Amino acid sequence: MESSKVRSVIKENSLYDNAGFASSKSKREPHSDMVSVMIANITAKAAMTAMERKINLLRIKLCTFKELAIRAHDMKLSITSRGTNDFLVPEVMKDKKEMNSAKKTVKSVVKESIVVNTTSLKFSKRKEVRAEKKDNGGERHRLTLKERWKKVYPFSDSDIANMLEKLLKK
């Protein structure tokens, strides 16, 4: 009687790569490792067998509570036996934070050591050129108006009129 009520349908899961074009449908393949099981109108015994099949298809091993408790206890023992010599995730995160803070302080110290107080100096090329011309001596250079006013001539101001007349006669 149970077999008349049991109706199960096994079909492949239709997970395809939909990123391609219509011309590349031949390249599309279903994922062979995934299978869906549909069960309808079943009894408890048939449901258990179908469930076991589904679990076996997914490669999941059923464990009892005792097995899980023993595994958890073994994991705790292995963690404690390693001690602090082994890097656990929180310690690694803590070390990374300490390293980052140390790097930041080193960078700030380097920046402080790079900072140099500067004062602007202004060099005038005119004075350098004048100094070079004076050093050469052999070259004739024109005096500026200020230099002419400062220069003392070997004649008096009253002789200027006579000098101009002589120049005009020539």
C-alpha atoms as an extended CHARMM CRD file, in Angstrom:
* protein
*
       170  EXT
         1         1  MET       CA              0.0000000000        0.0000000000        0.0000000000  PROA      1               0.0000000000
         2         2  GLU       CA              2.8200000000        2.3610000000        0.7050000000  PROA      2               0.0000000000
         3         3  SER       CA              4.2050000000        2.0380000000       -2.7900000000  PROA      3               0.0000000000
         4         4  SER       CA              0.9480000000        3.2860000000       -4.2990000000  PROA      4               0.0000000000
         5         5  LYS       CA              1.1890000000        6.5530000000       -2.3710000000  PROA      5               0.0000000000
         6         6  VAL       CA              4.8640000000        7.1760000000       -2.9900000000  PROA      6               0.0000000000
         7         7  ARG       CA              5.6130000000        9.3360000000       -5.9600000000  PROA      7               0.0000000000
         8         8  SER       CA              9.0750000000       10.8580000000       -6.2740000000  PROA      8               0.0000000000
         9         9  VAL       CA             10.5380000000       12.7570000000       -9.1700000000  PROA      9               0.0000000000
        10        10  ILE       CA             14.2610000000       13.2980000000       -9.5710000000  PROA      10              0.0000000000
        11        11  LYS       CA             15.2870000000       16.0630000000      -11.9180000000  PROA      11              0.0000000000
        12        12  GLU       CA             18.4930000000       17.9110000000      -12.6330000000  PROA      12              0.0000000000
        13        13  ASN       CA             18.8790000000       21.3640000000      -11.2150000000  PROA      13              0.0000000000
        14        14  SER       CA             18.7510000000       23.9510000000      -13.9580000000  PROA      14              0.0000000000
        15        15  LEU       CA             21.5920000000       26.1840000000      -12.8450000000  PROA      15              0.0000000000
        16        16  TYR       CA             23.0440000000       27.5240000000      -16.0650000000  PROA      16              0.0000000000
        17        17  ASP       CA             25.4200000000       30.3040000000      -16.8860000000  PROA      17              0.0000000000
        18        18  ASN       CA             22.9810000000       32.8970000000      -18.2250000000  PROA      18              0.0000000000
        19        19  ALA       CA             25.6400000000       35.4400000000      -19.1140000000  PROA      19              0.0000000000
        20        20  GLY       CA             26.0800000000       34.2460000000      -22.7250000000  PROA      20              0.0000000000
        21        21  PHE       CA             24.1420000000       35.0170000000      -25.9150000000  PROA      21              0.0000000000
        22        22  ALA       CA             21.4680000000       32.8600000000      -27.5540000000  PROA      22              0.0000000000
        23        23  SER       CA             24.0320000000       31.4740000000      -30.0180000000  PROA      23              0.0000000000
        24        24  SER       CA             26.1040000000       30.0210000000      -27.1780000000  PROA      24              0.0000000000
        25        25  LYS       CA             23.3330000000       27.8060000000      -25.7590000000  PROA      25              0.0000000000
        26        26  SER       CA             25.2860000000       24.7390000000      -26.8300000000  PROA      26              0.0000000000
        27        27  LYS       CA             28.0220000000       25.6970000000      -24.3370000000  PROA      27              0.0000000000
        28        28  ARG       CA             25.6070000000       25.7620000000      -21.4050000000  PROA      28              0.0000000000
        29        29  GLU       CA             25.7640000000       22.7040000000      -19.1980000000  PROA      29              0.0000000000
        30        30  PRO       CA             23.9010000000       21.9600000000      -15.9770000000  PROA      30              0.0000000000
        31        31  HSD       CA             25.8940000000       21.5400000000      -12.7850000000  PROA      31              0.0000000000
        32        32  SER       CA             26.1910000000       17.7740000000      -12.5770000000  PROA      32              0.0000000000
        33        33  ASP       CA             26.8900000000       17.6380000000       -8.8490000000  PROA      33              0.0000000000
        34        34  MET       CA             23.5810000000       19.2590000000       -7.8310000000  PROA      34              0.0000000000
        35        35  VAL       CA             20.4060000000       17.2240000000       -8.0090000000  PROA      35              0.0000000000
        36        36  SER       CA             17.0050000000       18.2440000000       -6.6670000000  PROA      36              0.0000000000
        37        37  VAL       CA             14.5890000000       15.6940000000       -5.2880000000  PROA      37              0.0000000000
        38        38  MET       CA             10.8700000000       16.4350000000       -5.3200000000  PROA      38              0.0000000000
        39        39  ILE       CA              8.6880000000       14.2080000000       -3.1660000000  PROA      39              0.0000000000
        40        40  ALA       CA              4.9090000000       14.3650000000       -3.0740000000  PROA      40              0.0000000000
        41        41  ASN       CA              2.2680000000       12.3510000000       -1.1360000000  PROA      41              0.0000000000
        42        42  ILE       CA              4.6260000000       10.0930000000        0.7740000000  PROA      42              0.0000000000
        43        43  THR       CA              4.6240000000        8.1210000000        3.9990000000  PROA      43              0.0000000000
        44        44  ALA       CA              7.1290000000        8.5560000000        6.8400000000  PROA      44              0.0000000000
        45        45  LYS       CA              9.2800000000        5.5810000000        5.8480000000  PROA      45              0.0000000000
        46        46  ALA       CA              9.4920000000        6.6970000000        2.2330000000  PROA      46              0.0000000000
        47        47  ALA       CA             10.2830000000       10.2410000000        3.3600000000  PROA      47              0.0000000000
        48        48  MET       CA             13.2190000000        8.9830000000        5.4290000000  PROA      48              0.0000000000
        49        49  THR       CA             14.6650000000        6.9810000000        2.5410000000  PROA      49              0.0000000000
        50        50  ALA       CA             14.2590000000        9.9410000000        0.1820000000  PROA      50              0.0000000000
        51        51  MET       CA             15.8760000000       12.2320000000        2.7340000000  PROA      51              0.0000000000
        52        52  GLU       CA             18.7950000000        9.8340000000        3.1230000000  PROA      52              0.0000000000
        53        53  ARG       CA             19.2280000000        9.8050000000       -0.6610000000  PROA      53              0.0000000000
        54        54  LYS       CA             19.1910000000       13.5920000000       -0.7610000000  PROA      54              0.0000000000
        55        55  ILE       CA             21.7530000000       13.8060000000        2.0230000000  PROA      55              0.0000000000
        56        56  ASN       CA             23.9510000000       11.2410000000        0.2820000000  PROA      56              0.0000000000
        57        57  LEU       CA             23.6860000000       13.2500000000       -2.9430000000  PROA      57              0.0000000000
        58        58  LEU       CA             24.9140000000       16.3360000000       -1.1160000000  PROA      58              0.0000000000
        59        59  ARG       CA             27.7410000000       14.2520000000        0.4360000000  PROA      59              0.0000000000
        60        60  ILE       CA             26.7890000000       15.1280000000        4.0100000000  PROA      60              0.0000000000
        61        61  LYS       CA             27.6060000000       12.5510000000        6.6430000000  PROA      61              0.0000000000
        62        62  LEU       CA             25.0000000000       12.1940000000        9.3690000000  PROA      62              0.0000000000
        63        63  CYS       CA             26.4670000000       12.4140000000       12.8600000000  PROA      63              0.0000000000
        64        64  THR       CA             24.9530000000       11.5750000000       16.1960000000  PROA      64              0.0000000000
        65        65  PHE       CA             24.9820000000       14.0260000000       19.0580000000  PROA      65              0.0000000000
        66        66  LYS       CA             27.7140000000       11.9970000000       20.7950000000  PROA      66              0.0000000000
        67        67  GLU       CA             29.9800000000       12.1900000000       17.7560000000  PROA      67              0.0000000000
        68        68  LEU       CA             29.4930000000       15.9550000000       17.5050000000  PROA      68              0.0000000000
        69        69  ALA       CA             30.1950000000       16.4230000000       21.2390000000  PROA      69              0.0000000000
        70        70  ILE       CA             33.3720000000       14.3270000000       21.0110000000  PROA      70              0.0000000000
        71        71  ARG       CA             34.5470000000       16.3340000000       17.9810000000  PROA      71              0.0000000000
        72        72  ALA       CA             33.9260000000       19.6410000000       19.7760000000  PROA      72              0.0000000000
        73        73  HSD       CA             35.7910000000       18.4070000000       22.8660000000  PROA      73              0.0000000000
        74        74  ASP       CA             38.7460000000       17.2720000000       20.7300000000  PROA      74              0.0000000000
        75        75  MET       CA             38.8680000000       20.6810000000       19.0500000000  PROA      75              0.0000000000
        76        76  LYS       CA             38.9470000000       22.4280000000       22.4370000000  PROA      76              0.0000000000
        77        77  LEU       CA             41.7970000000       20.1750000000       23.5810000000  PROA      77              0.0000000000
        78        78  SER       CA             43.8020000000       20.8320000000       20.4230000000  PROA      78              0.0000000000
        79        79  ILE       CA             43.3400000000       24.5940000000       20.8040000000  PROA      79              0.0000000000
        80        80  THR       CA             44.4840000000       24.5590000000       24.4350000000  PROA      80              0.0000000000
        81        81  SER       CA             47.4310000000       22.2580000000       23.6720000000  PROA      81              0.0000000000
        82        82  ARG       CA             48.7330000000       24.7090000000       21.0640000000  PROA      82              0.0000000000
        83        83  GLY       CA             48.9490000000       27.3970000000       23.7050000000  PROA      83              0.0000000000
        84        84  THR       CA             49.9130000000       30.9630000000       22.8950000000  PROA      84              0.0000000000
        85        85  ASN       CA             52.7450000000       29.9290000000       20.5800000000  PROA      85              0.0000000000
        86        86  ASP       CA             50.3600000000       29.4540000000       17.6920000000  PROA      86              0.0000000000
        87        87  PHE       CA             48.8180000000       32.5670000000       16.1790000000  PROA      87              0.0000000000
        88        88  LEU       CA             45.0910000000       32.5610000000       16.6100000000  PROA      88              0.0000000000
        89        89  VAL       CA             42.9180000000       34.9700000000       14.6430000000  PROA      89              0.0000000000
        90        90  PRO       CA             42.2820000000       37.5590000000       17.4270000000  PROA      90              0.0000000000
        91        91  GLU       CA             45.9900000000       37.6930000000       18.2840000000  PROA      91              0.0000000000
        92        92  VAL       CA             46.9270000000       38.1980000000       14.6510000000  PROA      92              0.0000000000
        93        93  MET       CA             44.3820000000       41.0140000000       14.3760000000  PROA      93              0.0000000000
        94        94  LYS       CA             45.8200000000       42.5920000000       17.5260000000  PROA      94              0.0000000000
        95        95  ASP       CA             49.3500000000       42.3200000000       16.1400000000  PROA      95              0.0000000000
        96        96  LYS       CA             48.2560000000       43.9180000000       12.8720000000  PROA      96              0.0000000000
        97        97  LYS       CA             46.6980000000       46.8330000000       14.7540000000  PROA      97              0.0000000000
        98        98  GLU       CA             49.8980000000       47.2930000000       16.7610000000  PROA      98              0.0000000000
        99        99  MET       CA             51.9800000000       47.1680000000       13.5810000000  PROA      99              0.0000000000
       100       100  ASN       CA             49.7480000000       49.7570000000       11.8980000000  PROA      100             0.0000000000
       101       101  SER       CA             49.9780000000       52.1090000000       14.8800000000  PROA      101             0.0000000000
       102       102  ALA       CA             53.7660000000       51.6750000000       14.9560000000  PROA      102             0.0000000000
       103       103  LYS       CA             53.9680000000       52.4640000000       11.2350000000  PROA      103             0.0000000000
       104       104  LYS       CA             51.8880000000       55.6090000000       11.7460000000  PROA      104             0.0000000000
       105       105  THR       CA             54.1820000000       56.8610000000       14.5140000000  PROA      105             0.0000000000
       106       106  VAL       CA             57.2680000000       56.1330000000       12.4120000000  PROA      106             0.0000000000
       107       107  LYS       CA             55.7460000000       58.0280000000        9.4810000000  PROA      107             0.0000000000
       108       108  SER       CA             54.9700000000       61.0300000000       11.6920000000  PROA      108             0.0000000000
       109       109  VAL       CA             58.5290000000       61.0260000000       13.0740000000  PROA      109             0.0000000000
       110       110  VAL       CA             59.9230000000       60.8600000000        9.5470000000  PROA      110             0.0000000000
       111       111  LYS       CA             57.6910000000       63.7470000000        8.4630000000  PROA      111             0.0000000000
       112       112  GLU       CA             58.8420000000       65.8100000000       11.4430000000  PROA      112             0.0000000000
       113       113  SER       CA             62.4820000000       65.1460000000       10.6300000000  PROA      113             0.0000000000
       114       114  ILE       CA             61.9450000000       66.1440000000        7.0090000000  PROA      114             0.0000000000
       115       115  VAL       CA             60.4660000000       69.5370000000        7.9140000000  PROA      115             0.0000000000
       116       116  VAL       CA             63.1380000000       72.2260000000        7.5420000000  PROA      116             0.0000000000
       117       117  ASN       CA             62.8140000000       75.8810000000        8.4220000000  PROA      117             0.0000000000
       118       118  THR       CA             63.6410000000       77.9470000000        5.3660000000  PROA      118             0.0000000000
       119       119  THR       CA             64.2350000000       81.6220000000        4.8920000000  PROA      119             0.0000000000
       120       120  SER       CA             63.9440000000       83.2380000000        1.5240000000  PROA      120             0.0000000000
       121       121  LEU       CA             67.0260000000       84.9590000000        0.1720000000  PROA      121             0.0000000000
       122       122  LYS       CA             66.7790000000       87.4800000000       -2.6020000000  PROA      122             0.0000000000
       123       123  PHE       CA             69.6970000000       87.8940000000       -4.9310000000  PROA      123             0.0000000000
       124       124  SER       CA             69.9110000000       90.8730000000       -7.2090000000  PROA      124             0.0000000000
       125       125  LYS       CA             71.6470000000       90.2990000000      -10.5190000000  PROA      125             0.0000000000
       126       126  ARG       CA             72.2450000000       94.0230000000      -10.9950000000  PROA      126             0.0000000000
       127       127  LYS       CA             74.6710000000       94.2370000000       -8.1140000000  PROA      127             0.0000000000
       128       128  GLU       CA             76.5320000000       91.1570000000       -9.3120000000  PROA      128             0.0000000000
       129       129  VAL       CA             76.8360000000       92.6020000000      -12.8190000000  PROA      129             0.0000000000
       130       130  ARG       CA             78.0910000000       95.9280000000      -11.4200000000  PROA      130             0.0000000000
       131       131  ALA       CA             80.6490000000       94.1720000000       -9.2800000000  PROA      131             0.0000000000
       132       132  GLU       CA             81.8990000000       92.1870000000      -12.2770000000  PROA      132             0.0000000000
       133       133  LYS       CA             82.1980000000       95.3480000000      -14.4120000000  PROA      133             0.0000000000
       134       134  LYS       CA             84.1390000000       97.1400000000      -11.7130000000  PROA      134             0.0000000000
       135       135  ASP       CA             86.4790000000       94.1810000000      -11.4020000000  PROA      135             0.0000000000
       136       136  ASN       CA             87.1730000000       94.1140000000      -15.1420000000  PROA      136             0.0000000000
       137       137  GLY       CA             88.2800000000       97.7510000000      -15.1600000000  PROA      137             0.0000000000
       138       138  GLY       CA             89.3320000000       97.6150000000      -18.8100000000  PROA      138             0.0000000000
       139       139  GLU       CA             85.7710000000       97.7820000000      -20.0520000000  PROA      139             0.0000000000
       140       140  ARG       CA             84.0160000000      101.1350000000      -20.2290000000  PROA      140             0.0000000000
       141       141  HSD       CA             80.6020000000      101.2300000000      -18.6330000000  PROA      141             0.0000000000
       142       142  ARG       CA             78.0640000000      104.0050000000      -18.4380000000  PROA      142             0.0000000000
       143       143  LEU       CA             77.3500000000      105.5390000000      -15.0990000000  PROA      143             0.0000000000
       144       144  THR       CA             73.8080000000      105.7300000000      -13.8560000000  PROA      144             0.0000000000
       145       145  LEU       CA             72.2630000000      109.0440000000      -12.8720000000  PROA      145             0.0000000000
       146       146  LYS       CA             72.8440000000      108.3760000000       -9.1750000000  PROA      146             0.0000000000
       147       147  GLU       CA             76.4500000000      107.4960000000       -9.8180000000  PROA      147             0.0000000000
       148       148  ARG       CA             76.9130000000      110.6840000000      -11.8330000000  PROA      148             0.0000000000
       149       149  TRP       CA             75.5310000000      112.8300000000       -9.0210000000  PROA      149             0.0000000000
       150       150  LYS       CA             77.8950000000      111.1590000000       -6.5980000000  PROA      150             0.0000000000
       151       151  LYS       CA             80.9210000000      111.5140000000       -8.8490000000  PROA      151             0.0000000000
       152       152  VAL       CA             83.1560000000      114.4630000000       -8.1640000000  PROA      152             0.0000000000
       153       153  TYR       CA             84.4530000000      116.1510000000      -11.2940000000  PROA      153             0.0000000000
       154       154  PRO       CA             87.9110000000      117.8380000000      -11.4120000000  PROA      154             0.0000000000
       155       155  PHE       CA             86.5170000000      121.1700000000      -12.5210000000  PROA      155             0.0000000000
       156       156  SER       CA             84.2220000000      123.7020000000      -10.9010000000  PROA      156             0.0000000000
       157       157  ASP       CA             80.6830000000      124.5390000000      -11.9060000000  PROA      157             0.0000000000
       158       158  SER       CA             81.7400000000      127.9460000000      -13.2910000000  PROA      158             0.0000000000
       159       159  ASP       CA             83.9720000000      126.3050000000      -15.8880000000  PROA      159             0.0000000000
       160       160  ILE       CA             81.0640000000      124.3550000000      -17.4290000000  PROA      160             0.0000000000
       161       161  ALA       CA             79.8860000000      127.3030000000      -19.5730000000  PROA      161             0.0000000000
       162       162  ASN       CA             83.3920000000      127.7860000000      -21.0490000000  PROA      162             0.0000000000
       163       163  MET       CA             83.6870000000      124.0750000000      -21.7620000000  PROA      163             0.0000000000
       164       164  LEU       CA             80.3660000000      123.9910000000      -23.6130000000  PROA      164             0.0000000000
       165       165  GLU       CA             81.3940000000      126.9740000000      -25.7960000000  PROA      165             0.0000000000
       166       166  LYS       CA             84.6440000000      125.2530000000      -26.7260000000  PROA      166             0.0000000000
       167       167  LEU       CA             82.7580000000      122.0950000000      -27.6750000000  PROA      167             0.0000000000
       168       168  LEU       CA             80.3340000000      124.0560000000      -29.8600000000  PROA      168             0.0000000000
       169       169  LYS       CA             83.1700000000      125.7690000000      -31.7180000000  PROA      169             0.0000000000
       170       170  LYS       CA             84.7280000000      122.4940000000      -32.6380000000  PROA      170             0.0000000000
